[in-house]
Amino acid sequence: MPFTLPPLGVFLERGCNADFWINILLTILGYLPGIIHALYVTSKLRRFPDSDGGPLAETEGNPDKDRIAGLACAVGLVNQQKDEGANIEVRIYESAAKFGEIGAGVSFGPNSIKALRLLGAGECLERFLEGDEDPNTWFDFFVGDVDHPKSGEFICSVKSNPNLPDVTENVHRADFLDELVKLLPPSVALFGHRVTSYTPHSTGITLSFTNNTTTEADIVIACDGIKSVLRREMYSRVPGLRVEDQVAKYSEWIAWRGMITREEFERAMGKEAKTKMMHLGEGRHILHFPVRGGELINIVAFVNDPEHLKLKGRTGPWAESGEQAELLEDYAGFNEACLELLKAIHEPSIWGIFALPPIETISDERIVLIGDAAFGICYRHAMTPHQGAGAGQAIEDGLFISSILSSPAITNAPLSDRATKIQSAINAYVQVRHPRGEKVQSTSRENGLLYNFKGVNGEGSDVEKIKQTLAHRLEWIWEYDTEKALKETLAAL
């Protein structure tokens, strides 16, 4: 009768050295050694009140989106271990004392929801899909500038393909992350661990933390945000790379944010107003969408800042309480309905949007960057937020890296081939994800210019040209054949 190992967590709970016992027992008995994955997820939180009473945070990156990538990956690995018997241990090293969330909204396209389902986490969004007034509509676009000859007029609706099995959805970030966390065993996360460096070696990789502890793993999946410590370490270690080439730069946009009740929204916009709208104008635009079943309306008002007037000496991403008077001054010249909407935000916050330049590599020996650490904007993201695609890319990242690392081609490799197989897994991930992430990053910036009447292909403020550009602008993101790309990647391992 074959020997059956207890779950890896049992060794840890008993205080055993899991690495030692797994390798020795499995080697003696002829079993294949388990692969240990360490996911490092971090944020630096500073609380101040948001308009819905939730916390906001100034951070090393976007903690929510970094956590979306890391938690999605962890859920995928745990599910592979549970459902497919993959020899995997997952550990999340989180710098905060607990998983904390920002009180703001997040948008998911059909590709995001498909990736969640493939991860085995589709249930995270099920309860949010009810009651949407039009689940195929991303936004209805209108002219916001009062001086535009078509001020207040409808431009077009951007909708997902009604033949797709999945739709677009907007949720409260905190609600969504709470649902993701529920899918993980509590023992997976270790809190209070902020990373300082990594050291790859012949048998694995060592992570060092500010609390003077270290840990060993076979691979590190770095989800530590746009100001990633591990990415900086990578660029200081790898020959030919320069640390300054991976530093986030001001994207020349800021975002005003706030959340109001449905009643406040209807007082400003009227009871018949649609809740998913984008109002375009010269150098600025406003978007809003419902969360929590329509009880709250999330509002984001972007301002293009090519002269860097909003920086005020800052050199990195920031988020702080702002003054309503400054918000209204930024939108002087917008129509009355838009101004009434902004007046409903009694305690707005202002966010500096920083973005990573295209970076040369997202991997080193036994370590790979995902989420904002790889393709960051910051408000905190690694790519500018003008396609609502950042969270979806984080989920896709989590799906691909967890599926690749859980493949039998990797987990069933003999101990003598393990290092080579792990590196081949990292290379396969980079090959399939890096080009898509870079394209989402570049086209997102183009969208921001389009909304601000600066154009992608000379549209300017021409409403008909903007309509034509928007018509199919997001199809390549939303209609991505995730299953085909994943199947081809796994077949090539």
Steps between C-alpha positions, in 0.01 A plus 500: 500500500657834400604741771277810513641826627279715721430850363804723505332727752501218755878500509503873551240491778705241683806720485688271263729625228264439211770541235723239668231242565338532159826462312642219716180295522414533137852429384537185714163367391552584135232770499544831319587796720236765559558846363470784746374833368537821697281789391611831635219756522564839655364846553581795719176626645412846629136540598281802439125511450342433164156635420335169581680463830752245373878535525719646232870430491825646382700207384802347334261416218132432466439263792165386369616416151824350628291292736262405220795359302653323801176367642378386157825312454475349848141390439607336174787314666288389796227375266755311293630338817150415620342390171794362302730385782785728391803486731488863600520702816388863484615768740402866477730751670301819563666809643187635670353362822197376307344520156359855485312648207439835341145635489472532123358329194664264255393403149509153343463422131382165360861378483541564875189303590603214271842486668335494844285206395804313366672561833208337677408837655197593291286496812682815618297706254174306497328709764609823330353408162141535618306819436729658240289731282691394187781248555627525140554876522842621608423874480266739321711791370389864511655842432576676829654828385242779510665690214495203263230539230357163609528555875300247698423291192532124479802372301465120512477194722796266530363152551645152524400236247156369610598157366782468754418283803634768734414870539651819643467558873589766758549419866623654822864397533468414867202275434679314221821449697301374797350233272843400366646466849218263597628250241837464675590303815585746780839333547617609154574864595781627720453865595751762610763396244642780284763371259845657462681270255516163332790262437467215250723197551542145370219351709252786510466865592525689830280795589614741771261724695524818707412302816838323468348170388559305182314227317588244234295406195536350157348804332385849597205664329539870568179702529640797689373782286614782281784592738598134527799437726557169325493657154758755615712217638465317169621802304797545731596130467454416133794605277412757236199640688490841668305568818383838369330333202238334722395805703137609463453836330224759534239416235388863484156413635344536841172348611241645735302223666192467713199282566145627546164341571248421229271772639777761474569389144134534399477846656795612289432317173128427511308182582513377140874546455704193421758413760780381268606816315817673385501877440776616265667839483813691411779366722264326745220248527267360764378143533259340743355157556294318764632263766332300775192429293461866408489624860819701443634680193877507452626822338844561349587835341826505303703812423783504246799685648767535229663795678526302828320770698335240723829336599593781741846356560390139540720236340283192538142375517275661755142491622361746749191689603426786262298821502166507321574856387809382312304216341231742379765742374654218294160444339401861440348505153326163534121486476278560800398135546866393526575779747203399717632144497844614620344721768340186642849373593536670837844357585682434171842341485770580246730236355819547301512252211845359438586239240787268429692553180515187282744284693751264345438193711258373763698198618829383645617166637208346693301826517233656280309828527123512450230767528613858556853387582528408131276745317425765756301818516439669817209679626620276574552271200775396268306579185273801463138411587325622186382159378385357832732210420753500782313271740416266212867476405584424863251212496630370167854516641389296801328244278795448266777480760301266727404273208853487364659422836236234573556321170614136535792592275626713790370327814589149380854586399776298672689683771807517276299696237300717736704822465495476121127430492419789733697737278324365191168570674606859569614544140169362367307745718708796387462403135121488512429785743763770444386601145132517600577701814712748306227548238232559765736750659557701180139495373372611840696823474362552149146463634563769759607739226193408295266579791679833550447612138870452422437206269655168404483553124418868471147481646538810718154609616326362189216295652444285190868406478510422873194279456664309215820444701313387811278255310749211503773641722476242781407188307857368488514509881152368573491228233843358576494121460634426847442127479680466167800705616520302824468165324775587250729621781454184706548277194837663432642433848 
